[in-house]
Amino acid sequence: MKIVHVADTHLGLSAFNRVDPKTGMNLREQLIYDNFLAAIDRIIDLHPDALVHAGDLFHQVKPKTRAYTTALDALGRLRDAGIPVLMVAGNHSMAKTRYTASPFEVLERAGYRANDLYIAHHNRYRRVELDDVVFHLIPNMLLPEGYRAAFEEIEFSSGTDVLVTHGLASVLSDRRLRTVAEHELDATILSDRFDYIALGHFHDQVQVTDNAWYSGSLEYCNYGEISDTKGGLVVDLASGEVRHVDLPHTPMINLGRINCDGLSAREVVDGILDAVDRAGKGIYQAICQITLDGIRRETLRALDQKALAEVRSRVLDLKLQALTIDDPSRILYEDSLVGLDYVAEFKHFVEMEHLAPGDEEFVKKTGTDVLRTVIARHKEGENAAE
């Protein structure tokens, strides 16, 4: 049997405050939908016997309407092609309590009659037999010990066994994504008794044991992933061969490094313009990064915001990574570090964690009260020093 392994599609993710003029939708979100459906068409062209999705189909537990319709469109195309889908819930799209409805109930109802969609969610292990292959589906669990309990339910077959699960392999514990319900996978769960282990959660495509792989995310979800490999994996379960397959995604491009030693703010901006010009018109829908090496903080603050806004209009997003001469730590420079609204950033962070409504409001209020107190004290200290 030949399968395609993908994960972490994060349908519904939006960013960068750019609007698609045709749909009025956030452009980043629109591109993710379009690329996902193009990836499904590419997978269909590969004629696999099954598609395995190892979690985080959706970016949130309550998906947007367009995220749902895109997922249903994809499942319809796969059904028409005769390709069954096996899927587990990831930490982003898992129901956080036993009383919360799972977004996958909608998909199950849509695919029920065709009997070609198999999903494990709501903290429950699921066993699926397709021909001579048994798929063991363990979704992202509410508690870490849930993985061990699910693993103990497994009865290995006399044929081929495939584990599909979502979490962070212990060998990658130093590379945590630090997202909600991120659990470490016990090394014993990643057993060599499985013929193949399809993993989701880690966004780079990487092999963690002889039989276990992360396919990686289809899209670049943040700038920390700029060096990651994106795409999917084609797996021949009979021979054990695993190979990378390119799938459509929004490119993330490193436009290089500018040596800012001795440069004025105007010269730094000119260097940024030159870097974007050299990349050409093909980067209009690309996510780009430029490193400002050895820049002084006063120069960083003096960069012409109007000129930078014009540059940013020519790409999907542009991050300036500043390595300042007086502080070698990295700074991701957006519109203005000086004017960064810490309270708004904190509220946005809390919203991305998808807490229960009552908990979200409590965390927002408590956290913003603390932040405002700290900021006020910091300003008082600055004024006293003056």
C-alpha atoms as a printed R data frame, in Angstrom:
    type eleno elety resid chain resno       x      y      z
1   ATOM     1    CA   MET     A     1   0.000  0.000  0.000
2   ATOM     2    CA   LYS     A     2   1.157  3.526 -0.833
3   ATOM     3    CA   ILE     A     3   0.073  6.394  1.411
4   ATOM     4    CA   VAL     A     4   0.634 10.143  1.439
5   ATOM     5    CA   HIS     A     5   1.379 11.636  4.865
6   ATOM     6    CA   VAL     A     6   0.619 15.324  5.559
7   ATOM     7    CA   ALA     A     7  -0.115 17.345  8.707
8   ATOM     8    CA   ASP     A     8  -0.538 20.817 10.201
9   ATOM     9    CA   THR     A     9  -2.500 22.476  7.416
10  ATOM    10    CA   HIS     A    10  -3.941 25.057  9.869
11  ATOM    11    CA   LEU     A    11  -6.952 26.040  7.762
12  ATOM    12    CA   GLY     A    12  -8.222 29.396  9.017
13  ATOM    13    CA   LEU     A    13  -4.852 30.877  9.936
14  ATOM    14    CA   SER     A    14  -4.698 34.578  9.044
15  ATOM    15    CA   ALA     A    15  -1.878 37.107  9.337
16  ATOM    16    CA   PHE     A    16  -0.235 40.286  8.029
17  ATOM    17    CA   ASN     A    17  -3.338 42.529  7.712
18  ATOM    18    CA   ARG     A    18  -3.379 42.205  3.920
19  ATOM    19    CA   VAL     A    19  -6.734 41.879  2.141
20  ATOM    20    CA   ASP     A    20  -7.468 39.864 -0.987
21  ATOM    21    CA   PRO     A    21  -9.170 42.422 -3.302
22  ATOM    22    CA   LYS     A    22 -11.269 39.682 -4.951
23  ATOM    23    CA   THR     A    23 -12.768 38.124 -1.815
24  ATOM    24    CA   GLY     A    24 -12.272 40.789  0.868
25  ATOM    25    CA   MET     A    25 -10.653 38.064  2.979
26  ATOM    26    CA   ASN     A    26  -7.333 38.219  4.746
27  ATOM    27    CA   LEU     A    27  -4.872 37.464  1.944
28  ATOM    28    CA   ARG     A    28  -2.744 35.074  4.001
29  ATOM    29    CA   GLU     A    29  -5.841 33.078  4.935
30  ATOM    30    CA   GLN     A    30  -7.036 33.005  1.318
31  ATOM    31    CA   LEU     A    31  -3.677 31.743  0.075
32  ATOM    32    CA   ILE     A    32  -3.705 28.918  2.637
33  ATOM    33    CA   TYR     A    33  -7.121 27.768  1.392
34  ATOM    34    CA   ASP     A    34  -6.089 27.978 -2.260
35  ATOM    35    CA   ASN     A    35  -2.783 26.201 -1.680
36  ATOM    36    CA   PHE     A    36  -4.457 23.461  0.353
37  ATOM    37    CA   LEU     A    37  -6.887 22.612 -2.429
38  ATOM    38    CA   ALA     A    38  -4.060 22.708 -4.987
39  ATOM    39    CA   ALA     A    39  -2.094 20.340 -2.717
40  ATOM    40    CA   ILE     A    40  -5.068 17.963 -2.605
41  ATOM    41    CA   ASP     A    41  -5.174 17.926 -6.413
42  ATOM    42    CA   ARG     A    42  -1.443 17.172 -6.492
43  ATOM    43    CA   ILE     A    43  -1.942 14.314 -4.017
44  ATOM    44    CA   ILE     A    44  -4.752 12.885 -6.135
45  ATOM    45    CA   ASP     A    45  -2.381 12.894 -9.120
46  ATOM    46    CA   LEU     A    46  -0.035 10.641 -7.108
47  ATOM    47    CA   HIS     A    47  -2.777  7.963 -6.869
48  ATOM    48    CA   PRO     A    48  -2.116  6.886 -3.265
49  ATOM    49    CA   ASP     A    49  -4.165  4.144 -1.635
50  ATOM    50    CA   ALA     A    50  -4.877  6.460  1.309
51  ATOM    51    CA   LEU     A    51  -4.174  9.953  2.607
52  ATOM    52    CA   VAL     A    52  -3.049 10.273  6.227
53  ATOM    53    CA   HIS     A    53  -3.429 13.646  7.977
54  ATOM    54    CA   ALA     A    54  -1.581 13.701 11.317
55  ATOM    55    CA   GLY     A    55  -3.422 16.573 12.985
56  ATOM    56    CA   ASP     A    56  -4.173 20.305 13.006
57  ATOM    57    CA   LEU     A    57  -6.356 20.308  9.934
58  ATOM    58    CA   PHE     A    58  -7.897 23.477 11.366
59  ATOM    59    CA   HIS     A    59  -6.117 26.331 13.123
60  ATOM    60    CA   GLN     A    60  -8.706 26.547 15.882
61  ATOM    61    CA   VAL     A    61 -11.285 24.420 17.652
62  ATOM    62    CA   LYS     A    62 -14.128 26.519 16.248
63  ATOM    63    CA   PRO     A    63 -13.189 26.781 12.573
64  ATOM    64    CA   LYS     A    64 -14.269 29.625 10.333
65  ATOM    65    CA   THR     A    65 -16.988 28.860  7.790
66  ATOM    66    CA   ARG     A    66 -14.510 29.088  4.921
67  ATOM    67    CA   ALA     A    67 -12.176 26.655  6.697
68  ATOM    68    CA   TYR     A    68 -15.030 24.151  6.905
69  ATOM    69    CA   THR     A    69 -16.097 24.574  3.281
70  ATOM    70    CA   THR     A    70 -12.485 24.226  2.091
71  ATOM    71    CA   ALA     A    71 -12.051 21.008  4.091
72  ATOM    72    CA   LEU     A    72 -15.335 19.626  2.742
73  ATOM    73    CA   ASP     A    73 -14.324 20.561 -0.815
74  ATOM    74    CA   ALA     A    74 -11.045 18.681 -0.364
75  ATOM    75    CA   LEU     A    75 -12.769 15.614  1.088
76  ATOM    76    CA   GLY     A    76 -15.208 15.619 -1.822
77  ATOM    77    CA   ARG     A    77 -12.363 15.615 -4.338
78  ATOM    78    CA   LEU     A    78 -10.633 12.767 -2.517
79  ATOM    79    CA   ARG     A    79 -13.884 10.790 -2.313
80  ATOM    80    CA   ASP     A    80 -14.453 11.203 -6.050
81  ATOM    81    CA   ALA     A    81 -10.899  9.929 -6.633
82  ATOM    82    CA   GLY     A    82 -11.530  6.891 -4.427
83  ATOM    83    CA   ILE     A    83  -8.871  7.867 -1.861
84  ATOM    84    CA   PRO     A    84  -9.823  7.216  1.788
85  ATOM    85    CA   VAL     A    85  -8.672  9.704  4.434
86  ATOM    86    CA   LEU     A    86  -7.396  8.865  7.908
87  ATOM    87    CA   MET     A    87  -7.049 11.777 10.312
88  ATOM    88    CA   VAL     A    88  -6.387 12.654 13.953
89  ATOM    89    CA   ALA     A    89  -7.228 15.805 15.874
90  ATOM    90    CA   GLY     A    90  -4.242 18.023 16.681
91  ATOM    91    CA   ASN     A    91  -3.776 20.356 19.623
92  ATOM    92    CA   HIS     A    92  -5.066 23.410 17.747
93  ATOM    93    CA   SER     A    93  -8.357 21.826 16.720
94  ATOM    94    CA   MET     A    94  -9.078 19.443 19.608
95  ATOM    95    CA   ALA     A    95 -12.045 19.873 21.910
96  ATOM    96    CA   LYS     A    96 -10.603 20.968 25.267
97  ATOM    97    CA   THR     A    97 -13.298 19.300 27.391
98  ATOM    98    CA   ARG     A    98 -15.487 16.236 26.964
99  ATOM    99    CA   TYR     A    99 -18.500 18.560 26.754
100 ATOM   100    CA   THR     A   100 -17.165 20.694 23.895
101 ATOM   101    CA   ALA     A   101 -18.331 19.761 20.398
102 ATOM   102    CA   SER     A   102 -15.541 18.614 18.102
103 ATOM   103    CA   PRO     A   103 -15.165 20.345 14.717
104 ATOM   104    CA   PHE     A   104 -14.641 16.906 13.196
105 ATOM   105    CA   GLU     A   105 -18.246 15.910 13.865
106 ATOM   106    CA   VAL     A   106 -19.217 18.094 10.892
107 ATOM   107    CA   LEU     A   107 -16.752 16.296  8.631
108 ATOM   108    CA   GLU     A   108 -17.836 12.868  9.860
109 ATOM   109    CA   ARG     A   109 -21.459 13.606  9.048
110 ATOM   110    CA   ALA     A   110 -20.479 14.710  5.551
111 ATOM   111    CA   GLY     A   111 -18.403 11.573  4.899
112 ATOM   112    CA   TYR     A   112 -20.536  9.049  6.787
113 ATOM   113    CA   ARG     A   113 -22.280  7.309  3.881
114 ATOM   114    CA   ALA     A   114 -19.188  7.027  1.722
115 ATOM   115    CA   ASN     A   115 -17.308  5.254  4.530
116 ATOM   116    CA   ASP     A   116 -14.083  6.830  3.257
117 ATOM   117    CA   LEU     A   117 -13.259  9.164  6.151
118 ATOM   118    CA   TYR     A   118 -11.841  7.922  9.447
119 ATOM   119    CA   ILE     A   119 -11.157 10.450 12.216
120 ATOM   120    CA   ALA     A   120  -9.889 10.001 15.782
121 ATOM   121    CA   HIS     A   121 -10.822 12.869 18.098
122 ATOM   122    CA   HIS     A   122 -12.241 13.632 21.556
123 ATOM   123    CA   ASN     A   123  -9.395 11.783 23.304
124 ATOM   124    CA   ARG     A   124 -10.342  8.403 21.851
125 ATOM   125    CA   TYR     A   125  -8.120  5.840 20.140
126 ATOM   126    CA   ARG     A   126  -9.450  4.426 16.885
127 ATOM   127    CA   ARG     A   127  -8.451  1.306 14.957
128 ATOM   128    CA   VAL     A   128  -9.049  1.229 11.194
129 ATOM   129    CA   GLU     A   129  -8.403 -1.674  8.838
130 ATOM   130    CA   LEU     A   130  -7.837 -0.996  5.136
131 ATOM   131    CA   ASP     A   131  -6.955 -4.100  3.126
132 ATOM   132    CA   ASP     A   132  -4.030 -5.724  4.974
133 ATOM   133    CA   VAL     A   133  -2.993 -2.537  6.807
134 ATOM   134    CA   VAL     A   134  -4.168 -1.567 10.295
135 ATOM   135    CA   PHE     A   135  -4.050  2.133 11.146
136 ATOM   136    CA   HIS     A   136  -3.902  3.033 14.839
137 ATOM   137    CA   LEU     A   137  -5.177  6.596 15.272
138 ATOM   138    CA   ILE     A   138  -4.313  8.435 18.505
139 ATOM   139    CA   PRO     A   139  -5.431 12.088 18.538
140 ATOM   140    CA   ASN     A   140  -3.828 14.855 20.561
141 ATOM   141    CA   MET     A   141  -4.875 14.044 24.120
142 ATOM   142    CA   LEU     A   142  -6.221 16.399 26.751
143 ATOM   143    CA   LEU     A   143  -3.711 15.003 29.275
144 ATOM   144    CA   PRO     A   144  -0.236 13.533 28.606
145 ATOM   145    CA   GLU     A   145  -1.143 10.201 30.204
146 ATOM   146    CA   GLY     A   146  -3.881  9.782 27.598
147 ATOM   147    CA   TYR     A   147  -1.300  8.683 25.028
148 ATOM   148    CA   ARG     A   148  -0.112  5.823 27.225
149 ATOM   149    CA   ALA     A   149  -3.692  4.696 27.881
150 ATOM   150    CA   ALA     A   150  -4.439  4.743 24.139
151 ATOM   151    CA   PHE     A   151  -1.236  2.891 23.316
152 ATOM   152    CA   GLU     A   152  -2.159  0.139 25.751
153 ATOM   153    CA   GLU     A   153  -5.408 -0.399 23.816
154 ATOM   154    CA   ILE     A   154  -3.486 -1.295 20.664
155 ATOM   155    CA   GLU     A   155  -3.544 -4.862 19.426
156 ATOM   156    CA   PHE     A   156  -0.892 -5.321 16.779
157 ATOM   157    CA   SER     A   157  -1.921 -7.208 13.657
158 ATOM   158    CA   SER     A   158  -0.104 -9.978 11.838
159 ATOM   159    CA   GLY     A   159   0.218 -7.675  8.824
160 ATOM   160    CA   THR     A   160   1.198 -4.016  8.550
161 ATOM   161    CA   ASP     A   161   0.640 -1.583 11.429
162 ATOM   162    CA   VAL     A   162   0.714  2.203 11.063
163 ATOM   163    CA   LEU     A   163   0.512  4.655 13.967
164 ATOM   164    CA   VAL     A   164  -0.893  8.134 13.323
165 ATOM   165    CA   THR     A   165  -0.586 10.608 16.195
166 ATOM   166    CA   HIS     A   166   0.063 14.238 17.087
167 ATOM   167    CA   GLY     A   167   2.587 15.507 19.633
168 ATOM   168    CA   LEU     A   168   6.248 16.314 20.203
169 ATOM   169    CA   ALA     A   169   8.698 13.404 20.043
170 ATOM   170    CA   SER     A   170  10.931 13.321 23.113
171 ATOM   171    CA   VAL     A   171  14.068 13.620 20.941
172 ATOM   172    CA   LEU     A   172  12.811 17.099 19.947
173 ATOM   173    CA   SER     A   173  11.916 18.250 23.467
174 ATOM   174    CA   ASP     A   174  14.368 21.158 23.193
175 ATOM   175    CA   ARG     A   175  12.414 22.495 20.202
176 ATOM   176    CA   ARG     A   176   9.020 22.929 21.790
177 ATOM   177    CA   LEU     A   177   6.521 25.094 19.921
178 ATOM   178    CA   ARG     A   178   5.066 26.184 23.290
179 ATOM   179    CA   THR     A   179   1.469 26.028 22.111
180 ATOM   180    CA   VAL     A   180  -1.633 24.971 24.005
181 ATOM   181    CA   ALA     A   181  -1.915 21.237 24.871
182 ATOM   182    CA   GLU     A   182   1.541 20.467 23.481
183 ATOM   183    CA   HIS     A   183   2.420 17.047 24.885
184 ATOM   184    CA   GLU     A   184   5.645 15.094 24.671
185 ATOM   185    CA   LEU     A   185   5.408 11.635 23.096
186 ATOM   186    CA   ASP     A   186   7.002  8.936 25.236
187 ATOM   187    CA   ALA     A   187   9.760  7.200 23.268
188 ATOM   188    CA   THR     A   188   8.225  3.816 24.033
189 ATOM   189    CA   ILE     A   189   5.015  4.846 22.234
190 ATOM   190    CA   LEU     A   190   7.052  5.390 19.075
191 ATOM   191    CA   SER     A   191   7.582  1.649 19.004
192 ATOM   192    CA   ASP     A   192   9.602 -0.200 16.370
193 ATOM   193    CA   ARG     A   193   6.701 -2.661 16.185
194 ATOM   194    CA   PHE     A   194   4.954 -0.194 13.883
195 ATOM   195    CA   ASP     A   195   5.880 -0.412 10.210
196 ATOM   196    CA   TYR     A   196   5.440  3.355  9.914
197 ATOM   197    CA   ILE     A   197   4.615  6.195 12.311
198 ATOM   198    CA   ALA     A   198   2.992  9.320 10.836
199 ATOM   199    CA   LEU     A   199   3.552 12.270 13.153
200 ATOM   200    CA   GLY     A   200   2.065 15.751 13.292
201 ATOM   201    CA   HIS     A   201   2.731 18.913 15.346
202 ATOM   202    CA   PHE     A   202   6.387 19.663 14.557
203 ATOM   203    CA   HIS     A   203   6.414 21.908 11.479
204 ATOM   204    CA   ASP     A   204   9.685 20.779  9.891
205 ATOM   205    CA   GLN     A   205   9.891 17.615  7.810
206 ATOM   206    CA   VAL     A   206  12.176 15.329  9.781
207 ATOM   207    CA   GLN     A   207  12.785 11.669 10.571
208 ATOM   208    CA   VAL     A   208  12.950 11.010 14.319
209 ATOM   209    CA   THR     A   209  13.422  7.212 14.380
210 ATOM   210    CA   ASP     A   210  13.922  4.542 11.740
211 ATOM   211    CA   ASN     A   211  10.166  4.255 11.244
212 ATOM   212    CA   ALA     A   212   8.823  7.636 12.455
213 ATOM   213    CA   TRP     A   213   8.532 10.857 10.445
214 ATOM   214    CA   TYR     A   214   7.074 14.304 10.769
215 ATOM   215    CA   SER     A   215   5.740 15.404  7.403
216 ATOM   216    CA   GLY     A   216   5.977 19.017  8.554
217 ATOM   217    CA   SER     A   217   3.361 21.706  7.977
218 ATOM   218    CA   LEU     A   218   2.228 22.577  4.477
219 ATOM   219    CA   GLU     A   219   2.710 26.294  5.109
220 ATOM   220    CA   TYR     A   220   5.212 28.519  6.917
221 ATOM   221    CA   CYS     A   221   3.322 29.493 10.059
222 ATOM   222    CA   ASN     A   222   5.954 31.845 11.550
223 ATOM   223    CA   TYR     A   223   9.391 33.246 10.760
224 ATOM   224    CA   GLY     A   224  11.106 30.699 12.961
225 ATOM   225    CA   GLU     A   225  10.315 28.139 10.246
226 ATOM   226    CA   ILE     A   226  12.226 29.905  7.470
227 ATOM   227    CA   SER     A   227  14.719 27.019  7.135
228 ATOM   228    CA   ASP     A   228  12.118 24.244  7.424
229 ATOM   229    CA   THR     A   229  11.217 21.806  4.653
230 ATOM   230    CA   LYS     A   230   7.547 22.028  3.680
231 ATOM   231    CA   GLY     A   231   5.460 19.498  1.796
232 ATOM   232    CA   GLY     A   232   4.381 15.917  2.335
233 ATOM   233    CA   LEU     A   233   5.711 12.374  2.340
234 ATOM   234    CA   VAL     A   234   4.947  9.482  0.017
235 ATOM   235    CA   VAL     A   235   5.330  6.201  1.895
236 ATOM   236    CA   ASP     A   236   5.515  2.722  0.342
237 ATOM   237    CA   LEU     A   237   4.497  0.519  3.267
238 ATOM   238    CA   ALA     A   238   5.655 -2.644  1.501
239 ATOM   239    CA   SER     A   239   9.228 -1.525  0.868
240 ATOM   240    CA   GLY     A   240   9.539  1.053  3.653
241 ATOM   241    CA   GLU     A   241  10.602  3.750  1.176
242 ATOM   242    CA   VAL     A   242   9.778  7.309  2.281
243 ATOM   243    CA   ARG     A   243  10.232 10.222 -0.096
244 ATOM   244    CA   HIS     A   244   9.501 13.932 -0.006
245 ATOM   245    CA   VAL     A   245   6.848 15.409 -2.266
246 ATOM   246    CA   ASP     A   246   6.600 19.116 -3.002
247 ATOM   247    CA   LEU     A   247   3.138 20.566 -2.426
248 ATOM   248    CA   PRO     A   248   1.857 24.096 -3.165
249 ATOM   249    CA   HIS     A   249   2.521 26.629 -0.406
250 ATOM   250    CA   THR     A   250   3.291 30.306  0.085
251 ATOM   251    CA   PRO     A   251   7.070 30.789 -0.158
252 ATOM   252    CA   MET     A   252   9.133 32.237  2.665
253 ATOM   253    CA   ILE     A   253  12.287 33.834  1.303
254 ATOM   254    CA   ASN     A   254  15.454 34.983  3.025
255 ATOM   255    CA   LEU     A   255  16.442 38.124  1.114
256 ATOM   256    CA   GLY     A   256  19.847 38.176  2.716
257 ATOM   257    CA   ARG     A   257  21.847 40.256  5.144
258 ATOM   258    CA   ILE     A   258  22.758 43.944  5.058
259 ATOM   259    CA   ASN     A   259  25.976 45.000  6.776
260 ATOM   260    CA   CYS     A   260  24.754 48.157  8.515
261 ATOM   261    CA   ASP     A   261  28.050 49.149 10.127
262 ATOM   262    CA   GLY     A   262  28.526 52.855  9.438
263 ATOM   263    CA   LEU     A   263  25.334 53.186  7.362
264 ATOM   264    CA   SER     A   264  22.813 55.972  7.872
265 ATOM   265    CA   ALA     A   265  19.093 55.242  8.205
266 ATOM   266    CA   ARG     A   266  18.615 56.344  4.583
267 ATOM   267    CA   GLU     A   267  21.342 53.997  3.381
268 ATOM   268    CA   VAL     A   268  19.829 51.086  5.312
269 ATOM   269    CA   VAL     A   269  16.442 51.715  3.693
270 ATOM   270    CA   ASP     A   270  18.137 51.904  0.282
271 ATOM   271    CA   GLY     A   271  19.733 48.524  0.988
272 ATOM   272    CA   ILE     A   272  16.328 47.053  1.857
273 ATOM   273    CA   LEU     A   273  14.886 48.456 -1.392
274 ATOM   274    CA   ASP     A   274  17.746 46.957 -3.382
275 ATOM   275    CA   ALA     A   275  17.244 43.525 -1.780
276 ATOM   276    CA   VAL     A   276  13.552 43.526 -2.687
277 ATOM   277    CA   ASP     A   277  14.279 44.796 -6.223
278 ATOM   278    CA   ARG     A   278  16.819 42.011 -6.804
279 ATOM   279    CA   ALA     A   279  14.233 39.395 -5.820
280 ATOM   280    CA   GLY     A   280  11.972 40.550 -8.668
281 ATOM   281    CA   LYS     A   281   8.214 40.705 -9.131
282 ATOM   282    CA   GLY     A   282   7.751 37.033 -8.262
283 ATOM   283    CA   ILE     A   283   7.794 37.772 -4.534
284 ATOM   284    CA   TYR     A   284   4.495 39.698 -4.476
285 ATOM   285    CA   GLN     A   285   2.819 36.868 -2.564
286 ATOM   286    CA   ALA     A   286   5.922 35.757 -0.665
287 ATOM   287    CA   ILE     A   287   6.817 36.107  3.018
288 ATOM   288    CA   CYS     A   288  10.257 37.724  3.187
289 ATOM   289    CA   GLN     A   289  12.961 38.416  5.746
290 ATOM   290    CA   ILE     A   290  16.031 40.665  5.684
291 ATOM   291    CA   THR     A   291  18.682 40.709  8.413
292 ATOM   292    CA   LEU     A   292  20.086 44.072  9.465
293 ATOM   293    CA   ASP     A   293  23.515 43.158 10.800
294 ATOM   294    CA   GLY     A   294  25.336 45.538 13.134
295 ATOM   295    CA   ILE     A   295  22.712 48.287 13.068
296 ATOM   296    CA   ARG     A   296  22.642 50.851 15.865
297 ATOM   297    CA   ARG     A   297  19.447 51.239 17.855
298 ATOM   298    CA   GLU     A   298  19.153 54.926 17.021
299 ATOM   299    CA   THR     A   299  19.489 54.079 13.320
300 ATOM   300    CA   LEU     A   300  16.821 51.409 13.663
301 ATOM   301    CA   ARG     A   301  14.441 53.931 15.206
302 ATOM   302    CA   ALA     A   302  15.162 56.449 12.449
303 ATOM   303    CA   LEU     A   303  14.216 54.196  9.512
304 ATOM   304    CA   ASP     A   304  11.764 55.933  7.169
305 ATOM   305    CA   GLN     A   305   8.398 54.303  7.948
306 ATOM   306    CA   LYS     A   306   6.736 55.627  4.789
307 ATOM   307    CA   ALA     A   307   9.451 54.118  2.594
308 ATOM   308    CA   LEU     A   308   9.245 50.816  4.468
309 ATOM   309    CA   ALA     A   309   5.454 50.750  4.046
310 ATOM   310    CA   GLU     A   310   5.941 51.104  0.289
311 ATOM   311    CA   VAL     A   311   8.412 48.200  0.300
312 ATOM   312    CA   ARG     A   312   6.036 46.038  2.320
313 ATOM   313    CA   SER     A   313   3.248 46.675 -0.185
314 ATOM   314    CA   ARG     A   314   5.326 44.758 -2.744
315 ATOM   315    CA   VAL     A   315   5.373 41.492 -0.766
316 ATOM   316    CA   LEU     A   316   2.941 39.525  1.372
317 ATOM   317    CA   ASP     A   317   4.994 40.381  4.455
318 ATOM   318    CA   LEU     A   318   8.491 41.648  5.241
319 ATOM   319    CA   LYS     A   319  10.285 41.135  8.543
320 ATOM   320    CA   LEU     A   320  13.454 43.020  9.392
321 ATOM   321    CA   GLN     A   321  15.607 40.961 11.741
322 ATOM   322    CA   ALA     A   322  17.862 43.404 13.540
323 ATOM   323    CA   LEU     A   323  21.181 42.379 15.082
324 ATOM   324    CA   THR     A   324  22.020 45.597 16.877
325 ATOM   325    CA   ILE     A   325  25.594 46.636 17.575
326 ATOM   326    CA   ASP     A   326  24.849 47.325 21.249
327 ATOM   327    CA   ASP     A   327  22.712 44.198 21.755
328 ATOM   328    CA   PRO     A   328  23.518 41.137 19.626
329 ATOM   329    CA   SER     A   329  20.195 39.433 20.393
330 ATOM   330    CA   ARG     A   330  17.745 39.186 17.531
331 ATOM   331    CA   ILE     A   331  14.878 41.636 17.211
332 ATOM   332    CA   LEU     A   332  12.033 41.098 14.767
333 ATOM   333    CA   TYR     A   333  11.354 44.655 13.686
334 ATOM   334    CA   GLU     A   334   7.857 45.413 12.408
335 ATOM   335    CA   ASP     A   335   6.393 48.898 12.067
336 ATOM   336    CA   SER     A   336   8.032 50.238 15.209
337 ATOM   337    CA   LEU     A   337   9.566 48.565 18.230
338 ATOM   338    CA   VAL     A   338   9.348 51.832 20.095
339 ATOM   339    CA   GLY     A   339   5.597 52.027 19.637
340 ATOM   340    CA   LEU     A   340   4.850 48.371 20.326
341 ATOM   341    CA   ASP     A   341   1.505 47.986 22.124
342 ATOM   342    CA   TYR     A   342   2.320 45.299 24.687
343 ATOM   343    CA   VAL     A   343  -1.263 45.111 25.958
344 ATOM   344    CA   ALA     A   344  -2.652 44.526 22.451
345 ATOM   345    CA   GLU     A   345   0.076 41.945 21.767
346 ATOM   346    CA   PHE     A   346  -0.815 40.112 24.986
347 ATOM   347    CA   LYS     A   347  -4.524 40.077 24.130
348 ATOM   348    CA   HIS     A   348  -3.724 38.720 20.664
349 ATOM   349    CA   PHE     A   349  -1.544 36.000 22.210
350 ATOM   350    CA   VAL     A   350  -4.356 34.942 24.557
351 ATOM   351    CA   GLU     A   351  -6.842 34.801 21.670
352 ATOM   352    CA   MET     A   352  -4.494 32.493 19.751
353 ATOM   353    CA   GLU     A   353  -4.522 30.036 22.684
354 ATOM   354    CA   HIS     A   354  -8.280 29.394 22.148
355 ATOM   355    CA   LEU     A   355  -9.273 29.233 25.801
356 ATOM   356    CA   ALA     A   356 -12.863 28.767 26.939
357 ATOM   357    CA   PRO     A   357 -14.719 32.137 26.719
358 ATOM   358    CA   GLY     A   358 -14.862 32.693 30.502
359 ATOM   359    CA   ASP     A   359 -11.217 31.719 30.968
360 ATOM   360    CA   GLU     A   360 -10.131 33.909 28.057
361 ATOM   361    CA   GLU     A   361 -11.774 37.022 29.514
362 ATOM   362    CA   PHE     A   362 -10.284 36.315 32.962
363 ATOM   363    CA   VAL     A   363  -6.756 35.837 31.593
364 ATOM   364    CA   LYS     A   364  -7.053 38.958 29.420
365 ATOM   365    CA   LYS     A   365  -8.261 41.153 32.284
366 ATOM   366    CA   THR     A   366  -5.776 39.835 34.851
367 ATOM   367    CA   GLY     A   367  -2.836 39.918 32.434
368 ATOM   368    CA   THR     A   368  -3.543 43.387 31.065
369 ATOM   369    CA   ASP     A   369  -3.950 44.789 34.596
370 ATOM   370    CA   VAL     A   370  -0.517 43.391 35.510
371 ATOM   371    CA   LEU     A   371   1.050 44.651 32.257
372 ATOM   372    CA   ARG     A   372  -0.331 48.171 32.715
373 ATOM   373    CA   THR     A   373   0.984 48.265 36.292
374 ATOM   374    CA   VAL     A   374   4.463 47.136 35.181
375 ATOM   375    CA   ILE     A   375   4.536 49.607 32.263
376 ATOM   376    CA   ALA     A   376   3.442 52.459 34.570
377 ATOM   377    CA   ARG     A   377   6.168 51.601 37.094
378 ATOM   378    CA   HIS     A   378   8.752 51.395 34.306
379 ATOM   379    CA   LYS     A   379   7.783 54.848 33.064
380 ATOM   380    CA   GLU     A   380   7.914 56.233 36.590
381 ATOM   381    CA   GLY     A   381  11.446 54.824 36.902
382 ATOM   382    CA   GLU     A   382  12.488 56.442 33.607
383 ATOM   383    CA   ASN     A   383  11.042 59.804 34.662
384 ATOM   384    CA   ALA     A   384  12.781 59.622 38.045
385 ATOM   385    CA   ALA     A   385  16.087 58.860 36.311
386 ATOM   386    CA   GLU     A   386  15.664 61.941 34.146
